[in-house]
Amino acid sequence: MSAVPFSSPSARFLCHDGLSPLPEALAGAVVALGNFDGLHRGHQAVLEKAKDLAGERGLPAAFLTFEPHPRRFFRPHEPHFCLTPPDVKASLAQQLGMEGMITLPFDAALAQTDARAFIEDLLIGGLGVGGLVIGHDFHFGKGRAGSPAMIEAIGQRLGLPVKVVPALTTAGQPVSSSLIRDALRQGQVDIAAHMLGYQWFVRGVICHGDKRGRLLGYPTANMILSPDCGLHWGIYAVRMAVDGVVRDGVASFGSRPTFDDGAPRLETFLFDFDGDLYDKSVDVELVGFLRGEAKFETIEALIAQMDSDSADARALLAQAPPPDVARLLPLA
């Protein structure tokens, strides 16, 4: 799977609302179940198993996820750092060879659905799935009473193929979305990339800022990220994919303490680029963390630091794997 650019899902990749029978192109699909936030390497193993099973049975392969994330439903007042919004999740899954994404709205009705009814009535009777693939720790239904063992038993009784995928581990711990969020909260984008299998990236539309960067000699492309984004505030070496072209740069994520301590935003300076990016949808891939956010006493000190950051970013990016090479390093 290439790191950037991540294209939007094509017409061949189907996004289904999950509330009606599957469209003809996904009829009888083998479906992987889970939240899949991040679509990390553990998730990728589940999708790969779904593809294998689908190929054996001559069926399409799809995955089912929930929106919003159940944690956001059950704890609405707690911030939830989402790694992959639905459109990004779909882009990644298509690159992994999946043929569709089924999204179930996670609401009060679904939260109260009995685990057995979820499998037998909704997935088998309603969607007409032709097989199920789950991770070892997938629990579902009212009170999270549903388990892999329950799904296997139902599958055996109804003649529905079911596969359970074991945990993928690193440093003795299962690769998980929680560990990846923790790494990003500390600015450890290299550790996050190791577990993801690709450099973590954000997608958004370039908006107008205060135009201060151009006065400093560093015009930036600005993005407003989700208020729940937990990325560590600081300076990063980045790559930006825009209009199918990948460009190197350096970015600041934070509140600009030297000036206004305003609402956090991602400000990216692209090297050797002179063009208009306003209103364009872009992906910004975080390749390396350079330093934490800091307040400078003078503009001259800030510019000197920006010069140093740019040099450091160029050096780091020159040594990083190219953007069309996935970072599937061996897990220890």
VEXDREN-2710 file (C-alpha; in Angstrom, 1 decimal):
% VEXDREN-2710
k/r/px/py/pz
1/MET/0.0/0.0/0.0
2/SER/1.5/3.3/-1.0
3/ALA/1.9/6.0/1.5
4/VAL/0.7/9.1/-0.5
5/PRO/-1.2/10.2/-2.4
6/PHE/-4.3/8.5/-1.2
7/SER/-7.0/8.8/-3.8
8/SER/-10.7/9.2/-3.1
9/PRO/-12.6/5.9/-3.5
10/SER/-13.5/5.3/-7.1
11/ALA/-16.9/4.3/-8.5
12/ARG/-15.9/0.7/-8.4
13/PHE/-15.5/0.9/-4.6
14/LEU/-19.0/0.9/-3.0
15/CYS/-19.9/2.7/0.2
16/HIS/-23.1/1.3/1.6
17/ASP/-25.2/2.6/4.5
18/GLY/-25.8/-0.9/6.0
19/LEU/-29.5/-0.3/6.5
20/SER/-30.7/-2.2/3.4
21/PRO/-29.7/-5.4/1.6
22/LEU/-26.3/-5.2/-0.1
23/PRO/-26.2/-3.8/-3.7
24/GLU/-25.8/-6.4/-6.4
25/ALA/-22.0/-5.7/-6.7
26/LEU/-21.6/-6.7/-3.1
27/ALA/-24.3/-9.4/-2.9
28/GLY/-23.2/-12.3/-0.6
29/ALA/-20.0/-10.5/0.3
30/VAL/-17.5/-11.9/2.8
31/VAL/-17.5/-9.1/5.4
32/ALA/-14.8/-8.2/7.9
33/LEU/-16.3/-6.7/11.1
34/GLY/-14.7/-4.0/13.3
35/ASN/-14.3/-0.3/14.0
36/PHE/-11.0/-0.3/12.0
37/ASP/-10.0/3.2/13.2
38/GLY/-6.6/3.7/11.6
39/LEU/-6.7/0.6/9.5
40/HIS/-3.5/-0.4/11.1
41/ARG/-1.5/-3.6/10.4
42/GLY/-3.7/-5.7/12.6
43/HIS/-6.8/-4.5/10.8
44/GLN/-5.0/-5.1/7.5
45/ALA/-4.5/-8.7/8.5
46/VAL/-8.3/-9.0/9.1
47/LEU/-9.1/-7.5/5.7
48/GLU/-6.5/-9.7/4.0
49/LYS/-8.2/-12.8/5.5
50/ALA/-11.6/-11.5/4.2
51/LYS/-10.1/-11.1/0.7
52/ASP/-8.7/-14.7/0.9
53/LEU/-12.0/-16.2/2.0
54/ALA/-13.9/-14.2/-0.6
55/GLY/-11.5/-15.4/-3.3
56/GLU/-11.9/-19.0/-2.3
57/ARG/-15.7/-18.7/-2.5
58/GLY/-15.9/-16.4/-5.6
59/LEU/-17.5/-13.6/-3.6
60/PRO/-16.8/-9.9/-3.2
61/ALA/-14.9/-8.7/-0.1
62/ALA/-16.1/-5.8/2.0
63/PHE/-15.8/-4.5/5.5
64/LEU/-18.3/-3.2/8.0
65/THR/-17.6/-0.4/10.4
66/PHE/-19.6/1.9/12.7
67/GLU/-20.1/5.7/12.6
68/PRO/-19.7/7.4/14.9
69/HIS/-17.2/5.3/16.8
70/PRO/-19.1/3.5/19.7
71/ARG/-16.8/5.3/22.2
72/ARG/-18.1/8.6/21.0
73/PHE/-21.7/7.4/21.4
74/PHE/-21.2/6.0/24.9
75/ARG/-19.0/8.9/26.1
76/PRO/-20.2/11.9/24.1
77/HIS/-18.5/14.5/26.4
78/GLU/-15.1/12.9/26.1
79/PRO/-12.9/13.8/23.2
80/HIS/-12.2/10.9/20.8
81/PHE/-9.1/11.1/18.7
82/CYS/-10.3/9.6/15.4
83/LEU/-7.3/8.3/13.3
84/THR/-9.2/7.8/10.1
85/PRO/-12.5/9.6/9.2
86/PRO/-14.8/7.6/7.0
87/ASP/-13.5/9.0/3.7
88/VAL/-9.9/8.2/4.6
89/LYS/-10.9/4.7/5.8
90/ALA/-12.5/4.1/2.5
91/SER/-9.5/5.3/0.6
92/LEU/-7.2/3.0/2.5
93/ALA/-9.4/0.0/2.2
94/GLN/-9.7/0.4/-1.5
95/GLN/-5.9/0.5/-1.8
96/LEU/-5.9/-2.7/0.2
97/GLY/-8.1/-4.4/-2.4
98/MET/-11.4/-4.3/-0.7
99/GLU/-14.5/-3.8/-2.9
100/GLY/-16.8/-1.9/-0.5
101/MET/-17.3/-0.3/2.9
102/ILE/-20.6/-0.9/4.9
103/THR/-21.2/1.8/7.5
104/LEU/-23.7/1.1/10.3
105/PRO/-24.9/4.2/12.2
106/PHE/-24.1/3.6/15.8
107/ASP/-27.1/4.9/17.7
108/ALA/-29.3/3.9/20.7
109/ALA/-31.1/1.2/18.7
110/LEU/-27.9/-0.5/17.6
111/ALA/-26.4/-0.2/21.1
112/GLN/-29.4/-2.1/22.5
113/THR/-29.4/-4.8/19.8
114/ASP/-28.9/-8.3/21.1
115/ALA/-25.6/-9.8/20.0
116/ARG/-27.3/-12.9/18.4
117/ALA/-29.8/-10.7/16.6
118/PHE/-27.0/-8.5/15.3
119/ILE/-25.4/-11.5/13.6
120/GLU/-28.5/-13.5/12.5
121/ASP/-31.0/-10.8/11.8
122/LEU/-29.0/-7.8/10.7
123/LEU/-25.9/-9.3/9.0
124/ILE/-27.1/-12.6/7.7
125/GLY/-30.9/-12.0/7.3
126/GLY/-30.7/-8.3/6.5
127/LEU/-27.5/-7.8/4.6
128/GLY/-27.2/-11.3/3.3
129/VAL/-23.4/-11.7/4.0
130/GLY/-21.7/-14.8/2.6
131/GLY/-19.0/-15.0/5.3
132/LEU/-17.6/-13.2/8.3
133/VAL/-14.1/-12.3/9.4
134/ILE/-13.2/-10.8/12.7
135/GLY/-10.3/-10.0/14.9
136/HIS/-9.6/-12.0/18.0
137/ASP/-10.9/-9.3/20.3
138/PHE/-14.0/-8.2/18.5
139/HIS/-17.0/-7.9/20.9
140/PHE/-20.4/-6.5/19.9
141/GLY/-24.1/-6.3/20.8
142/LYS/-25.8/-5.1/23.9
143/GLY/-23.4/-5.1/26.8
144/ARG/-20.6/-6.3/24.4
145/ALA/-22.0/-9.8/25.0
146/GLY/-21.1/-11.0/21.5
147/SER/-17.7/-12.6/21.0
148/PRO/-15.7/-14.4/18.4
149/ALA/-16.8/-17.7/19.9
150/MET/-20.4/-16.8/19.5
151/ILE/-19.9/-15.9/15.8
152/GLU/-18.1/-19.1/15.2
153/ALA/-20.9/-21.1/16.8
154/ILE/-23.6/-19.3/14.8
155/GLY/-21.6/-19.8/11.6
156/GLN/-21.2/-23.5/12.3
157/ARG/-24.9/-23.9/13.0
158/LEU/-26.0/-22.0/9.8
159/GLY/-23.2/-23.2/7.5
160/LEU/-21.7/-19.7/7.2
161/PRO/-17.9/-19.5/7.0
162/VAL/-16.3/-17.6/9.8
163/LYS/-12.6/-16.8/10.3
164/VAL/-11.0/-15.3/13.5
165/VAL/-7.7/-13.5/13.0
166/PRO/-5.2/-13.7/15.9
167/ALA/-3.5/-10.6/17.3
168/LEU/-0.6/-9.0/15.6
169/THR/1.9/-7.9/18.3
170/THR/4.8/-5.5/18.7
171/ALA/7.1/-5.4/21.7
172/GLY/4.8/-7.9/23.4
173/GLN/1.6/-5.9/22.9
174/PRO/-1.1/-6.3/20.3
175/VAL/-1.0/-3.6/17.6
176/SER/-4.0/-1.3/18.5
177/SER/-5.5/2.0/17.6
178/SER/-5.1/3.0/21.3
179/LEU/-1.3/2.5/21.1
180/ILE/-1.2/4.5/17.9
181/ARG/-3.1/7.4/19.4
182/ASP/-0.8/7.4/22.4
183/ALA/2.2/7.5/20.0
184/LEU/0.8/10.5/18.1
185/ARG/-0.1/12.3/21.3
186/GLN/3.7/12.2/22.1
187/GLY/4.7/13.2/18.5
188/GLN/6.1/9.7/17.9
189/VAL/5.0/9.5/14.3
190/ASP/7.7/7.0/13.5
191/ILE/6.3/4.5/16.1
192/ALA/2.7/5.2/14.8
193/ALA/3.9/4.5/11.2
194/HIS/5.5/1.2/12.3
195/MET/2.1/0.0/13.7
196/LEU/0.0/1.5/10.9
197/GLY/2.2/0.2/8.0
198/TYR/2.0/3.7/6.5
199/GLN/2.8/7.2/7.6
200/TRP/-0.2/8.7/9.4
201/PHE/-1.8/11.5/7.4
202/VAL/-4.6/14.0/7.7
203/ARG/-7.0/15.1/4.9
204/GLY/-8.6/18.5/4.7
205/VAL/-9.2/21.6/2.6
206/ILE/-6.7/24.4/2.5
207/CYS/-8.2/27.6/4.0
208/HIS/-7.2/31.2/4.4
209/GLY/-5.1/32.1/7.4
210/ASP/-3.8/35.4/8.7
211/LYS/-1.2/35.7/5.8
212/ARG/1.5/36.2/8.4
213/GLY/3.7/33.4/7.0
214/ARG/4.3/35.1/3.7
215/LEU/5.6/38.2/5.5
216/LEU/8.1/36.0/7.3
217/GLY/9.2/34.4/4.1
218/TYR/7.3/31.2/4.9
219/PRO/3.9/31.2/3.2
220/THR/1.9/28.3/4.6
221/ALA/-1.1/26.2/3.5
222/ASN/-3.5/26.1/6.5
223/MET/-5.8/23.3/7.5
224/ILE/-8.2/23.1/10.4
225/LEU/-8.1/19.7/12.0
226/SER/-10.8/18.1/14.1
227/PRO/-11.0/19.6/17.6
228/ASP/-10.5/16.1/19.0
229/CYS/-7.2/15.6/17.1
230/GLY/-4.7/14.5/19.7
231/LEU/-1.6/15.0/17.7
232/HIS/1.3/16.5/19.8
233/TRP/1.7/20.2/19.1
234/GLY/5.0/20.9/17.4
235/ILE/7.0/21.0/14.1
236/TYR/7.0/18.1/11.7
237/ALA/8.7/17.0/8.4
238/VAL/5.8/16.3/6.1
239/ARG/4.7/15.4/2.6
240/MET/1.6/16.9/1.0
241/ALA/-0.3/15.2/-1.8
242/VAL/-2.2/17.7/-3.9
243/ASP/-3.6/17.1/-7.4
244/GLY/-1.8/13.8/-7.6
245/VAL/1.6/15.3/-6.9
246/VAL/3.6/14.7/-3.7
247/ARG/5.6/17.6/-2.3
248/ASP/8.0/17.9/0.7
249/GLY/7.6/20.4/3.4
250/VAL/7.7/21.4/7.0
251/ALA/4.6/21.9/9.1
252/SER/3.6/23.4/12.5
253/PHE/0.6/22.1/14.4
254/GLY/-0.5/24.2/17.4
255/SER/-1.7/27.6/18.6
256/ARG/1.1/29.9/17.4
257/PRO/2.2/31.1/20.9
258/THR/4.6/33.8/19.5
259/PHE/1.6/35.6/18.0
260/ASP/-1.9/34.8/19.2
261/ASP/-2.3/31.4/21.0
262/GLY/-5.3/30.9/18.8
263/ALA/-7.3/27.8/17.9
264/PRO/-4.9/25.0/16.7
265/ARG/-4.3/24.5/13.1
266/LEU/-1.9/22.7/10.8
267/GLU/0.3/25.2/8.8
268/THR/2.5/23.6/6.1
269/PHE/5.3/25.3/4.2
270/LEU/6.1/23.5/1.0
271/PHE/9.7/23.5/-0.3
272/ASP/10.3/25.0/-3.7
273/PHE/6.7/25.6/-4.4
274/ASP/4.8/28.7/-5.6
275/GLY/1.2/28.2/-6.3
276/ASP/-2.4/28.7/-5.1
277/LEU/-3.7/25.9/-2.9
278/TYR/-6.8/27.6/-1.4
279/ASP/-9.9/25.4/-1.3
280/LYS/-8.0/22.3/-2.5
281/SER/-8.4/19.0/-0.7
282/VAL/-5.0/17.7/0.3
283/ASP/-3.4/14.9/2.3
284/VAL/-0.6/15.8/4.7
285/GLU/1.6/12.9/5.8
286/LEU/3.6/13.3/8.9
287/VAL/7.0/11.8/8.3
288/GLY/9.1/12.9/11.3
289/PHE/8.8/15.0/14.5
290/LEU/11.4/17.8/14.8
291/ARG/10.6/19.7/18.0
292/GLY/7.8/20.9/20.3
293/GLU/6.0/24.2/19.9
294/ALA/7.8/27.2/21.4
295/LYS/7.3/30.9/21.9
296/PHE/10.0/33.3/20.6
297/GLU/10.8/36.7/22.0
298/THR/11.6/38.2/18.6
299/ILE/10.5/37.7/15.0
300/GLU/14.2/37.4/14.1
301/ALA/14.6/34.5/16.5
302/LEU/11.5/32.8/15.1
303/ILE/12.7/33.2/11.5
304/ALA/16.1/31.7/12.4
305/GLN/14.4/28.7/14.0
306/MET/12.2/28.3/10.9
307/ASP/15.3/28.3/8.7
308/SER/16.8/25.6/11.0
309/ASP/13.5/23.6/11.0
310/SER/13.4/23.7/7.2
311/ALA/16.9/22.4/6.9
312/ASP/16.2/19.6/9.4
313/ALA/13.0/18.6/7.6
314/ARG/14.8/18.5/4.2
315/ALA/17.5/16.3/5.7
316/LEU/15.0/13.9/7.4
317/LEU/12.8/13.6/4.2
318/ALA/15.9/12.9/2.1
319/GLN/16.6/9.9/4.3
320/ALA/12.9/8.7/4.6
321/PRO/11.4/6.0/2.4
322/PRO/9.9/7.5/-0.8
323/PRO/6.2/8.1/-0.7
324/ASP/5.3/5.1/-2.9
325/VAL/6.9/2.6/-0.5
326/ALA/4.9/1.3/2.5
327/ARG/6.7/1.1/5.8
328/LEU/5.9/-2.5/6.5
329/LEU/8.8/-3.1/8.9
330/PRO/9.1/-6.4/10.8
331/LEU/7.2/-6.3/14.0
332/ALA/9.4/-7.1/17.0
END
